[in-house]
Amino acid sequence: MKRILVPTDFSPNASKALNYAVQLARAAKADITLIHAVEAYQQQEAMAAAKEKLELLRKSIAETEAVRIHTEVFADSSVNSILDAIEKFRPHLVVMGTMGSSGMKEKIYGSRTGLVIGKSPVPVLAIPLLSNWKVPGKILLAVNKFNVPDRILKPVITIAALFASSIQVTVFTDTDDDYVEDFGEHEKKIAAFRDSLKEKYPGTEIHAVHLAGRRFRESLQNWIDSNQIEMLVMLTHKRTLIGSIFNSSMTKKMSYHTNIPLLAIPDNGW
């Protein structure tokens, strides 16, 4: 993880995300590319003002945190600018703010984050407004399949290694859908998945968690709250029958509601 992309609209929401990215960059010795989007129809003065604000942020972070920052202003919508920046700078991670459950669910900046999660070919770390930086001691990795390639798991394994975090891998069984059969099968598979990960990554503490209930999001949130989870990791999947539509609605919904950082990893990314 040597290149981190951080979009900002200079809001408190975006500032939280930038601070989180800086802490990751310090630990990983990574560079940050900080970008801002100015709608193409806006005047040149807006471009100049944005460049000045970015430069002030760059200098402040470089002086106080010793992290290298590159800046650029894009003349397009925020989502298009972020996707263009991903293509241009080829980051290993995008870190951006989301409103979380701050009382403005699924509004403006948070919805942009959801759109980026659905389209980004690289992992996106969504930082809620109510979330302050803290070392992610416990990471919850939610999966719905058990043959996840190593390249998909690399971001979460990297973060766990940086901060000596433990990882809990979990699968959810819907109690309204063939509960007994699914539960037993999931119980075996999540344990086998945990064992395979422990064998591949012996330096990382890894546990298995089997969640069951009628509603995935509520079951997941209850476990997060009761076990002091500090980062949630979910995979986004591309549907096979409708090629261009991402089956990432649950991950996006969690980005709107979670109060802890959410790392969304595309299973068809670079």
C-alpha positions in Angstrom: 0.0 0.0 0.0 2.2 2.8 -1.3 -0.2 5.1 -3.0 -3.4 6.4 -1.3 -5.9 8.7 -3.0 -8.0 11.1 -0.9 -10.8 13.2 -2.4 -11.8 16.3 -0.4 -14.5 18.9 -0.5 -12.8 20.7 2.5 -15.7 19.7 4.8 -15.3 18.2 8.3 -16.4 14.9 6.9 -13.5 14.9 4.4 -11.1 16.2 7.0 -11.8 13.0 9.1 -11.0 10.9 6.1 -7.8 12.8 5.4 -6.6 12.4 8.9 -7.3 8.6 8.8 -5.4 8.4 5.5 -2.4 10.3 7.0 -2.2 7.8 9.8 -2.3 4.9 7.3 0.3 6.6 5.1 2.6 7.1 8.1 2.4 3.4 9.1 2.8 2.2 5.5 5.3 4.8 4.4 2.9 5.7 1.6 2.3 8.8 -0.5 -1.0 10.6 -0.6 -2.6 12.2 -3.6 -5.1 14.7 -2.4 -7.7 15.8 -5.0 -10.6 18.2 -5.2 -13.3 18.4 -7.9 -14.6 21.7 -9.3 -17.6 21.5 -11.6 -16.5 22.3 -15.1 -19.0 25.2 -15.4 -17.6 27.1 -12.4 -15.3 30.0 -12.9 -11.5 29.9 -12.9 -11.4 31.6 -9.6 -12.9 28.5 -8.0 -10.1 26.4 -9.5 -7.5 28.8 -8.2 -9.1 28.9 -4.7 -9.2 25.1 -4.6 -5.5 24.8 -5.6 -4.6 27.2 -2.8 -6.6 25.3 -0.2 -5.0 22.0 -1.3 -1.5 23.6 -1.1 -2.1 24.7 2.5 -3.2 21.2 3.4 -0.2 19.7 1.7 2.2 22.0 3.6 0.6 21.5 6.9 0.6 17.7 6.6 4.2 17.6 5.2 5.5 19.7 8.1 3.6 18.0 11.0 3.3 14.4 9.9 6.2 13.9 7.5 3.9 12.4 4.8 4.4 13.2 1.2 1.3 14.8 -0.4 0.6 15.4 -4.1 -2.4 17.6 -5.0 -4.5 18.1 -8.1 -7.8 19.8 -9.0 -10.2 18.2 -11.5 -12.8 20.0 -13.5 -15.7 17.6 -13.4 -18.2 16.1 -11.0 -16.8 14.6 -7.8 -17.5 11.0 -8.7 -16.1 11.4 -12.2 -13.1 13.2 -10.9 -12.4 10.4 -8.4 -12.7 7.7 -11.0 -10.4 9.7 -13.4 -7.9 10.1 -10.6 -8.0 6.4 -9.9 -7.2 5.8 -13.6 -4.4 8.4 -13.6 -2.7 7.8 -10.3 -3.3 4.0 -9.9 -3.7 4.1 -6.1 -3.7 1.0 -3.9 -6.5 2.5 -1.8 -9.0 5.4 -1.9 -9.9 6.9 1.5 -13.0 9.2 1.6 -15.6 10.4 4.0 -19.2 9.2 4.4 -21.9 10.6 6.6 -22.5 7.3 8.4 -25.4 7.4 10.9 -24.9 11.1 11.8 -28.4 12.1 11.1 -27.9 12.7 7.4 -28.0 9.2 6.0 -27.5 8.7 2.3 -27.1 12.4 1.7 -24.7 14.3 -0.6 -21.1 13.3 0.3 -22.2 9.9 1.7 -24.1 9.0 -1.4 -21.0 10.0 -3.5 -19.0 7.5 -1.5 -21.6 4.8 -2.2 -21.4 5.5 -5.9 -17.6 5.3 -5.8 -17.7 2.0 -3.9 -19.9 0.6 -6.7 -17.6 1.7 -9.5 -14.1 1.7 -8.1 -11.6 -0.9 -9.3 -9.6 -0.4 -6.2 -10.5 -0.7 -2.5 -12.4 2.2 -0.9 -12.1 3.0 2.8 -15.1 5.0 3.9 -14.6 7.0 7.1 -17.8 8.1 8.9 -18.2 11.6 10.2 -18.6 10.3 13.8 -15.5 8.1 13.6 -12.2 9.4 15.0 -8.8 7.9 14.2 -7.9 4.9 16.3 -5.7 1.9 15.6 -8.0 -0.8 14.2 -7.3 -3.4 16.8 -10.2 -5.6 15.7 -11.2 -6.0 12.1 -14.3 -7.8 10.9 -14.2 -9.4 7.4 -17.6 -10.3 6.2 -17.8 -12.8 3.3 -20.4 -14.7 1.4 -18.1 -17.1 -0.4 -15.0 -19.0 0.8 -12.7 -19.0 -2.2 -11.5 -15.4 -1.9 -8.3 -14.9 -3.9 -5.2 -13.7 -2.1 -5.0 -10.5 -4.2 -8.5 -9.6 -2.9 -7.5 -10.2 0.7 -4.2 -8.3 0.5 -5.6 -4.9 1.6 -7.1 -6.2 4.8 -4.1 -8.4 5.5 -1.8 -5.4 4.9 -3.7 -3.2 7.3 -3.8 -5.9 10.0 0.0 -6.4 9.7 0.6 -2.6 9.9 -1.2 -2.3 13.2 -1.0 -5.9 14.6 -4.8 -6.1 14.3 -6.8 -9.3 14.7 -9.2 -10.3 12.0 -12.6 -12.0 12.5 -13.9 -13.6 9.4 -17.7 -14.0 9.4 -20.4 -15.4 7.2 -24.2 -14.7 7.7 -26.9 -17.4 7.7 -30.4 -16.1 7.0 -32.7 -17.9 9.5 -35.7 -17.4 7.1 -34.0 -19.4 4.3 -33.4 -23.1 4.8 -31.9 -22.3 8.1 -30.8 -25.7 9.4 -29.1 -26.9 6.2 -27.4 -23.5 5.5 -26.3 -23.1 9.1 -24.5 -26.4 9.3 -22.8 -25.9 5.9 -21.7 -22.3 6.8 -20.4 -23.4 10.1 -18.0 -25.9 8.5 -17.0 -23.6 5.7 -16.3 -20.5 7.8 -14.1 -22.6 10.1 -12.2 -24.1 7.1 -11.8 -20.6 5.6 -10.3 -19.4 8.9 -7.9 -22.3 9.0 -6.7 -21.7 5.4 -6.1 -18.0 6.2 -4.2 -18.9 9.4 -2.0 -21.2 7.4 -1.3 -18.5 4.7 -0.8 -15.6 7.2 0.7 -17.2 10.3 1.7 -13.7 11.7 -1.9 -12.5 11.8 -4.4 -13.4 14.6 -7.5 -14.8 12.8 -10.8 -16.0 14.2 -14.1 -17.3 12.7 -17.5 -15.8 13.5 -20.8 -17.3 12.3 -23.7 -14.8 12.4 -27.3 -15.9 12.0 -30.5 -13.9 12.0 -33.4 -12.5 9.9 -31.6 -9.3 8.8 -28.0 -9.2 7.8 -27.3 -5.5 8.5 -28.8 -5.7 12.0 -27.0 -8.9 12.9 -23.7 -7.4 11.6 -24.2 -4.1 13.5 -25.1 -5.9 16.8 -21.8 -7.9 16.6 -19.8 -4.8 15.8 -21.3 -2.9 18.8 -21.0 -5.8 21.3 -17.4 -6.8 20.3 -15.8 -3.4 19.9 -15.0 -3.9 16.2 -12.9 -1.0 14.8 -13.0 -1.7 11.1 -15.5 -3.5 8.9 -14.4 -5.1 5.6 -16.8 -6.2 2.9 -16.4 -7.4 -0.7 -18.3 -5.9 -3.6 -19.3 -8.4 -6.4 -20.1 -7.9 -10.0 -23.2 -9.7 -11.2 -22.7 -12.4 -13.8 -26.1 -12.1 -15.5 -26.1 -8.3 -15.9 -22.5 -7.5 -16.6 -22.2 -3.8 -15.9 -24.3 -3.6 -12.7 -22.5 -4.1 -9.3 -24.1 -6.2 -6.7 -22.7 -3.9 -4.0 -26.0 -2.5 -2.6 -25.4 -4.0 0.9 -21.9 -2.7 1.1 -23.1 0.7 0.0 -25.9 0.6 2.6 -23.4 -0.2 5.3 -21.3 2.8 4.2 -24.4 5.0 4.9 -25.1 3.6 8.3 -21.9 2.4 9.9 -20.0 4.5 12.6 -16.8 2.6 12.0 -14.5 2.7 9.0 -15.7 0.4 6.2 -13.2 -1.0 3.7 -15.0 -2.1 0.5 -12.9 -4.4 -1.7 -14.0 -5.1 -5.3 -13.6 -8.7 -6.2 -13.1 -7.9 -9.8 -10.6 -5.0 -9.4 -7.0 -4.6 -10.5 
